[in-house]
Amino acid sequence: CNIQGVEIEFKGESISLHYRKADDSEKALSVINAAIEKLEPSPRRIGGKYVVNLLPMEALTKGEALIAAMDMFGFKRAIFIGDDVTDEEVFVLKDVDVFGIHIGKDDQTAATFYLNKQSDILELLNSMVGILELHREEGESSNEDK
């Protein structure tokens, strides 16, 4: 892309075109979309917050990938934390038990919970580990009483 402020990120099987730093984000998106129209074979296009993600047509969506991972590892539940439009496809899943957490308060999200900012994730995970350790210790002490 020959527009100042557009960054191309190569992610293995996908490419992300970030245009947050472009002086004119609407013009940048227009040029990006025009360039994508010329690609053969046509990629799957997933828009986000000032980003366009390009994937092979046969690539799994985030929701499909999460379900596949849960099946592969035998998990019945998952915690999914996301901050982008593309994460909504996980938050709306109905047939799996996903604890969805959106980063930033957003009335448009299907996530059940939210954290104010990304730096809150570590605090959440530390709290969860503490709770799990407490339950494990309680389980061990109740087994010792028997």
Contact map, one row per residue, 1 for C-alpha under 8 A:
11100101000000000000000000000011001000000000000000000000000000000000000000000000000000000000000000000000000000000000000000000000000000000000000000
11110100000000000000000000000000000000000000000000000000000000000000000000000000000000000000000000000000000000000000000000000000000000000000000000
11111100000000000000010000010000000000000000000000000000000000000000000000000000000000000000000000000000000000000000000000000000000000000000000000
01111100000000000000011000000000000000000000000000000000000000000000000000000000000000000000000000000000000000000000000000000000000000000000000000
00111110000000000011111000000000000000000000000000000000000000000000000000000000000000000000000000000000000000000000000000000000000000000000000000
11111111000000001111110000010000000000000000000000000000000000000000000000000000000000000000000000000000000000000000000000000000000000000000000000
00001111100000001110000000000000000000000000000000000000000000000000000000000000000000000000000000000000000000000000000000000000000000000000000000
10000111110000111100000000000000000000000000000000000000000000000000000000000000000000000000000000000000000000000000000000000000000000000000000000
00000011111000111100000000000000000000000000000000000000000000000000000000000000000000000000000000000000000000000000000000000000000000000000000000
00000001111111110000000000000000000000000000000000000000000000000000000000000000000000000000000000000000000000000000000000000000000000000000000000
00000000111111110000000000000000000000000000000000000000000000000000000000000000000000000000000000000000000000000000000000000000000000000000000000
00000000011111100000000000000000000000000000000000000000000000000000000000000000000000000000000000000000000000000000000000000000000000000000000000
00000000011111100000000000000000000000000000000000000011000000000000000000000000000000000000000000000000000000000000000000000000000000000000000000
00000000011111110000000000000000000000000000000000001111000000000000000000000000000000000000000000000000000000000000000000000000000000000000000000
00000001111111111000000000000000000000000000000000001110000000000000000000000000000000000000000000000000000000000000000000000000000000000000000000
00000001111001111100000000000000000000000000000000111100000000000000000000000000000000000000000000000000000000000000000000000000000000000000000000
00000111100000111110000000000001000000000000000000111000000000000000000000000000000000000000000000000000000000000000000000000000000000000000000000
00000111100000011111100000000000000000000000000001110000000000000000000000000000000000000000000000000000000000000000000000000000000000000000000000
00001110000000001111110010011000000000000000000001100000000000000000000000000000000000000000000000000000000000000000000000000000000000000000000000
00001100000000000111110010000000000000000000000001100000000000000000000000000000000000000000000000000000000000000000000000000000000000000000000000
00001100000000000111111010000000000000000000000000000000000000000000000000000000000000000000000000000000000000000000000000000000000000000000000000
00111100000000000011111110010000000000000000000000000000000000000000000000000000000000000000000000000000000000000000000000000000000000000000000000
00011000000000000000111110000000000000000000000000000000000000000000000000000000000000000000000000000000000000000000000000000000000000000000000000
00000000000000000000011111110000000000000000000000000000000000000000000000000000000000000000000000000000000000000000000000000000000000000000000000
00000000000000000011111111111000000000000000000001000000000000000000000000000000000000000000000000000000000000000000000000000000000000000000000000
00000000000000000000000111111100000000000000000000000000000000000000000000000000000000000000000000000000000000000000000000000000000000000000000000
00000000000000000000000111111110000000000000000000000000000000000000000000000000000000000000000000000000000000000000000000000000000000000000000000
00100100000000000010010111111111000000000000000000000000000000000000000000000000000000000000000000000000000000000000000000000000000000000000000000
00000000000000000010000011111111100000000000000000000000000000000000000000000000000000000000000000000000000000000000000000000000000000000000000000
00000000000000000000000001111111110000000000000000000000000000000000000000000000000000000000000000000000000000000000000000000000000000000000000000
10000000000000000000000000111111111000000000000000000000000000000000000000000000000000000000000000000000000000000000000000000000000000000000000000
10000000000000001000000000011111111100000000000000000000000000000000000000000000000000000000000000000000000000000000000000000000000000000000000000
00000000000000000000000000001111111110000000000000000000000000000000000000000000000000000000000000000000000000000000000000000000000000000000000000
00000000000000000000000000000111111111000000000000000000000000000000000000000000000000000000000000000000000000000000000000000000000000000000000000
10000000000000000000000000000011111111100000000000000000000000000000000000000000000000000000000000000000000000000000000000000000000000000000000000
00000000000000000000000000000001111111100110000000000000000000000000000000000000000000000000000000000000000000000000000000000000000000000000000000
00000000000000000000000000000000111111100100000000000000000000000000000000000000000000000000000000000000000000000000000000000000000000000000000000
00000000000000000000000000000000011111110100000000000000000000000000000000000000000000000000000000000000000000000000000000000000000000000000000000
00000000000000000000000000000000001111111110000000000000000000000000000000000000000000000000000000000000000000000000000000000000000000000000000000
00000000000000000000000000000000000001111110000000000000000000000000000000000000000000000000000000000000000000000000000000000000000000000000000000
00000000000000000000000000000000000000111110000000000000000000000000000000000000000000000000000000000000000000000000000000000000000000000000000000
00000000000000000000000000000000000111111111000000000001100000000000000000000000000000000000000000000000000000000000000000000000000000000000000000
00000000000000000000000000000000000100111111100000000111100000000000000000000000000000000000000000000000000000000000000000000000000000000000000000
00000000000000000000000000000000000000000111110000000111100000000000000000000000000000000000000000000000000000000000000000000000000000000000000000
00000000000000000000000000000000000000000011111000011110000000000000000000000000000000000000000000000000000000000000000000000000000000000000000000
00000000000000000000000000000000000000000001111100011100000000000000000000000000000001000000000000000000000000000000000000000000000000000000000000
00000000000000000000000000000000000000000000111111111000000000000000000000000000000011000000000000000000000000000000000000000000000000000000000000
00000000000000000000000000000000000000000000011111111000000000000000000000000000000111000000000000000000000000000000000000000000000000000000000000
00000000000000000000000000000000000000000000001111100000000000000000000000000000000110000000000000000000000000000000000000000000000000000000000000
00000000000000000111000010000000000000000000001111110000000000000000000000000000000000000000000000000000000000000000000000000000000000000000000000
00000000000000011111000000000000000000000000001111111000000000000000000000000000000000000000000000000000000000000000000000000000000000000000000000
00000000000000011100000000000000000000000000111101111100000000000000000000000000000000000000000000000000000000000000000000000000000000000000000000
00000000000001111000000000000000000000000000111100111110000000000000000000000000000000000000000000000000000000000000000000000000000000000000000000
00000000000001110000000000000000000000000011110000011111000000000000000000000000000000000000000000000000000000000000000000000000000000000000000000
00000000000011100000000000000000000000000011100000001111101000000000000000000000000000000000000000000000000000000000000000000000000000000000000000
00000000000011000000000000000000000000000111000000000111111000000000000000000000000000000000000000000000000000000000000000000000000000000000000000
00000000000000000000000000000000000000000111000000000011111000000000000000000000000000000000000000000000000000000000000000000000000000000000000000
00000000000000000000000000000000000000000000000000000001111100000000000000000000000000000000000000000000000000000000000000000000000000000000000000
00000000000000000000000000000000000000000000000000000011111110000000000000000000000000000000000000000000000000000000000000000000000000000000000000
00000000000000000000000000000000000000000000000000000000011111111000000000000000000000000000000000000000000000000000000000000000000000000000000000
00000000000000000000000000000000000000000000000000000000001111111000000000000000000000001000000000000000000000000000000000000000000000000000000000
00000000000000000000000000000000000000000000000000000000000111111100000000000000000001101100000000000000000000000000000000000000000000000000000000
00000000000000000000000000000000000000000000000000000000000111111110000000000000000000001100100000000000000000000000000000000000000000000000000000
00000000000000000000000000000000000000000000000000000000000111111111000000000000000000000000000000000000000000000000000000000000000000000000000000
00000000000000000000000000000000000000000000000000000000000111111111100000000000000000000000000000000000000000000000000000000000000000000000000000
00000000000000000000000000000000000000000000000000000000000001111111110000000000000000000100000000000000000000000000000000000000000000000000000000
00000000000000000000000000000000000000000000000000000000000000111111111000000000000000000000000100000000000000000000000000000000000000000000000000
00000000000000000000000000000000000000000000000000000000000000011111111100000000000000000000000000000000000000000000000000000000000000000000000000
00000000000000000000000000000000000000000000000000000000000000001111111110000000000000000000000000000000000000000000000000000000000000000000000000
00000000000000000000000000000000000000000000000000000000000000000111111111111100000000000000000000000000000000000000000000000000000000000000000000
00000000000000000000000000000000000000000000000000000000000000000011111111100000000000000000000000000000000000000000000000000000000000000000000000
00000000000000000000000000000000000000000000000000000000000000000001111111100000000000000000000000000000000000000000000000000000000000000000000000
00000000000000000000000000000000000000000000000000000000000000000000111111100000000000000000000000000000000000000000000000000000000000000000000000
00000000000000000000000000000000000000000000000000000000000000000000011111110000000000000000000000000000000000000000000000000000000000000000000000
00000000000000000000000000000000000000000000000000000000000000000000011111111100000000000000000000000000000000000000000000000000000000000000000000
00000000000000000000000000000000000000000000000000000000000000000000010001111100000000000000000110000000000000000000000000000000000000000000000000
00000000000000000000000000000000000000000000000000000000000000000000010000111110000000000000000111100000000000000000000000000000000000000000000000
00000000000000000000000000000000000000000000000000000000000000000000010000111111000000000000000011100000000000000000000000000000000000000000000000
00000000000000000000000000000000000000000000000000000000000000000000000000001111100000000000000001111000000000000000000000000000000000000000000000
00000000000000000000000000000000000000000000000000000000000000000000000000000111110000000110000001111000000000000000000000000000000000000000000000
00000000000000000000000000000000000000000000000000000000000000000000000000000011111000000000000000011110000000000000000000000000000000000000000000
00000000000000000000000000000000000000000000000000000000000000000000000000000001111100100000000000011110000000000000000000000000000000000000000000
00000000000000000000000000000000000000000000000000000000000000000000000000000000111110100000000000000111000000000000000000000000000000000000000000
00000000000000000000000000000000000000000000000110000000000000000000000000000000011111110000000000000000000000000000000000000000000000000000000000
00000000000000000000000000000000000000000000001110000000000000000000000000000000001111110000000000000000000000000000000000000000000000000000000000
00000000000000000000000000000000000000000000011100000000000001000000000000000000000111111000000000000000000000000000000000000000000000000000000000
00000000000000000000000000000000000000000000000000000000000001000000000000000000011111111110000000000000000000000000000000000000000000000000000000
00000000000000000000000000000000000000000000000000000000000000000000000000000000000111111111000000000000000011100000000000000000000000000000000000
00000000000000000000000000000000000000000000000000000000000011100000000000000000000001111111100000000000000000000000000000000000000000000000000000
00000000000000000000000000000000000000000000000000000000000001100100000000000001000000111111100001010000000000000000000000000000000000000000000000
00000000000000000000000000000000000000000000000000000000000000000000000000000001000000111111100001010000000011110000000000000000000000000000000000
00000000000000000000000000000000000000000000000000000000000000000000000000000000000000011111110000000000000001100000000000000000000000000000000000
00000000000000000000000000000000000000000000000000000000000000100000000000000000000000001111111101000000000000000000000000000000000000000000000000
00000000000000000000000000000000000000000000000000000000000000000000000000000000000000000001111110000000000000000000000000000000000000000000000000
00000000000000000000000000000000000000000000000000000000000000000000000000000000000000000000111110000000000000000000000000000000000000000000000000
00000000000000000000000000000000000000000000000000000000000000000010000000011000000000000000111111000000000000000000000000000000000000000000000000
00000000000000000000000000000000000000000000000000000000000000000000000000011100000000000000011111100000000000000000000000000000000000000000000000
00000000000000000000000000000000000000000000000000000000000000000000000000001111000000000110100111110000000000000000000000000000000000000000000000
00000000000000000000000000000000000000000000000000000000000000000000000000001111000000000000000011111000000000110000000000000000000000000000000000
00000000000000000000000000000000000000000000000000000000000000000000000000000011110000000110000001111100000000111000000000000000000000000000000000
00000000000000000000000000000000000000000000000000000000000000000000000000000011110000000000000000111110000000111110000000000000000000000000000000
00000000000000000000000000000000000000000000000000000000000000000000000000000000111000000000000000011111110010111110000000000000000000000000000000
00000000000000000000000000000000000000000000000000000000000000000000000000000000111000000000000000001111100000000111110000000000000000000000000000
00000000000000000000000000000000000000000000000000000000000000000000000000000000001000000000000000000111110000000111100000000000000000000000000000
00000000000000000000000000000000000000000000000000000000000000000000000000000000000000000000000000000111111000000111000000000000000000000000000000
00000000000000000000000000000000000000000000000000000000000000000000000000000000000000000000000000000101111110000000000000000000000000000000000000
00000000000000000000000000000000000000000000000000000000000000000000000000000000000000000000000000000000111110000000000000000000000000000000000000
00000000000000000000000000000000000000000000000000000000000000000000000000000000000000000000000000000000011111000000000000000000000000000000000000
00000000000000000000000000000000000000000000000000000000000000000000000000000000000000010010000000000100011111100000000000000000000000000000000000
00000000000000000000000000000000000000000000000000000000000000000000000000000000000000010011000000000000000111110000000000000000000000000000000000
00000000000000000000000000000000000000000000000000000000000000000000000000000000000000010011000000111100000011111100000000000000000000000000000000
00000000000000000000000000000000000000000000000000000000000000000000000000000000000000000010000000111100000001111100000000000000000000000000000000
00000000000000000000000000000000000000000000000000000000000000000000000000000000000000000000000000011100000000111110000000000000000000000000000000
00000000000000000000000000000000000000000000000000000000000000000000000000000000000000000000000000001111100000111111000000000000000000000000000000
00000000000000000000000000000000000000000000000000000000000000000000000000000000000000000000000000001111100000001111110110000000000000000000000000
00000000000000000000000000000000000000000000000000000000000000000000000000000000000000000000000000000011100000000111110100000000000000000000000000
00000000000000000000000000000000000000000000000000000000000000000000000000000000000000000000000000000011000000000011111110000000000000000000000000
00000000000000000000000000000000000000000000000000000000000000000000000000000000000000000000000000000010000000000011111110000000000000000000000000
00000000000000000000000000000000000000000000000000000000000000000000000000000000000000000000000000000000000000000000111111100000000000000000000000
00000000000000000000000000000000000000000000000000000000000000000000000000000000000000000000000000000000000000000011111111110000000000000000000000
00000000000000000000000000000000000000000000000000000000000000000000000000000000000000000000000000000000000000000010111111111000000000000000000000
00000000000000000000000000000000000000000000000000000000000000000000000000000000000000000000000000000000000000000000001111111100000000000000000000
00000000000000000000000000000000000000000000000000000000000000000000000000000000000000000000000000000000000000000000001111111110000000000000000000
00000000000000000000000000000000000000000000000000000000000000000000000000000000000000000000000000000000000000000000000111111111000000000000000000
00000000000000000000000000000000000000000000000000000000000000000000000000000000000000000000000000000000000000000000000011111111100000000000000000
00000000000000000000000000000000000000000000000000000000000000000000000000000000000000000000000000000000000000000000000001111111110000000000000000
00000000000000000000000000000000000000000000000000000000000000000000000000000000000000000000000000000000000000000000000000111111111000000000000000
00000000000000000000000000000000000000000000000000000000000000000000000000000000000000000000000000000000000000000000000000011111111100000000000000
00000000000000000000000000000000000000000000000000000000000000000000000000000000000000000000000000000000000000000000000000001111111110000000000000
00000000000000000000000000000000000000000000000000000000000000000000000000000000000000000000000000000000000000000000000000000111111111000000000000
00000000000000000000000000000000000000000000000000000000000000000000000000000000000000000000000000000000000000000000000000000011111111100000000000
00000000000000000000000000000000000000000000000000000000000000000000000000000000000000000000000000000000000000000000000000000001111111110000000000
00000000000000000000000000000000000000000000000000000000000000000000000000000000000000000000000000000000000000000000000000000000111111111000000000
00000000000000000000000000000000000000000000000000000000000000000000000000000000000000000000000000000000000000000000000000000000011111111100000000
00000000000000000000000000000000000000000000000000000000000000000000000000000000000000000000000000000000000000000000000000000000001111111110000000
00000000000000000000000000000000000000000000000000000000000000000000000000000000000000000000000000000000000000000000000000000000000111111111000000
00000000000000000000000000000000000000000000000000000000000000000000000000000000000000000000000000000000000000000000000000000000000011111111100000
00000000000000000000000000000000000000000000000000000000000000000000000000000000000000000000000000000000000000000000000000000000000001111111110000
00000000000000000000000000000000000000000000000000000000000000000000000000000000000000000000000000000000000000000000000000000000000000111111111000
00000000000000000000000000000000000000000000000000000000000000000000000000000000000000000000000000000000000000000000000000000000000000011111111100
00000000000000000000000000000000000000000000000000000000000000000000000000000000000000000000000000000000000000000000000000000000000000001111111110
00000000000000000000000000000000000000000000000000000000000000000000000000000000000000000000000000000000000000000000000000000000000000000111111111
00000000000000000000000000000000000000000000000000000000000000000000000000000000000000000000000000000000000000000000000000000000000000000011111111
00000000000000000000000000000000000000000000000000000000000000000000000000000000000000000000000000000000000000000000000000000000000000000001111111
00000000000000000000000000000000000000000000000000000000000000000000000000000000000000000000000000000000000000000000000000000000000000000000111111
00000000000000000000000000000000000000000000000000000000000000000000000000000000000000000000000000000000000000000000000000000000000000000000011111
